[in-house]
Amino acid sequence: MGQPKPRVVVEPVVGVGRRVRVGSEILGVAYGPGDVLEFLRRAGLDPDVVRLDDPLLIDWHGGGSDVWL
């Protein structure tokens, strides 16, 4: 069985971006879905198989992956 996936939180938009974190670790500020995928890649996940609408992986606060303003 594989490693458990980290629980990712994408916070509400502040200014023009959304802070992305895993637990207390801030991965960065995303300005679009591609940035979220890049942060997940850096965290060891394969962006080709990650689904941004996977509620077991990503907890979107203040709107889903289509909310950036």
N, C-alpha and C positions, 0 to 999 in steps of 0.2 A: 504494500500500500504506500502511496506517495506521501510527501510531506503535506501537512495542512496548509491551506492558503492563508495568507495574512488577511486580516480584516482591514479594508481600506476605507477611509472616510474622506469624502470630498465635501469641503465646507461651502457655505453660501458665498456668492459673489461679493467681493469687497473691492471696490474700484473697478478694475477690469479683469481680475483673475479670481481663482478659487484655490485656497490652500488644500493640499493633499497630504494626508498623514496616515501612518500605520501605528496604532497605539499612540504613544507620546512623541514618536519620531516624525518630524515634518520632512516630507520628501521634496517639497517645493511648491511653487505657485503655478497652476495650470491656466493657460489662456484659451484652451480648447481641448477637445477629446484626445487629440494626438499627443498632447503633453501628458495627460493621464496615462495613456498607454506607454509612453516613454518612461515615466516614473515606475510603472509596474515592471517594465523590462529590466530596469536597473535594480529592482527589488528581487529579480530572479524569476519572474513569470514570463511566459511566452506570449508576446502581444498578438501573435497570430491565432491563438486559441482563447484568449481572454475575451469575455463578453462584458461590455460596459453596463449592460442591463442585468447582470448577475447579482441578485440581492444577497447571496451568500458571500460574495466577495467584496462588493462595493456598497457602501451606505452613503447615498447622495443626500446632503442636507441643503435645503433651499432650492430644490429643483433638480431634475435629472440631467442626463448628459447633454441635453439640448439647451440648457440654460447657462448663458455666459455673459449676460448683461444685466 
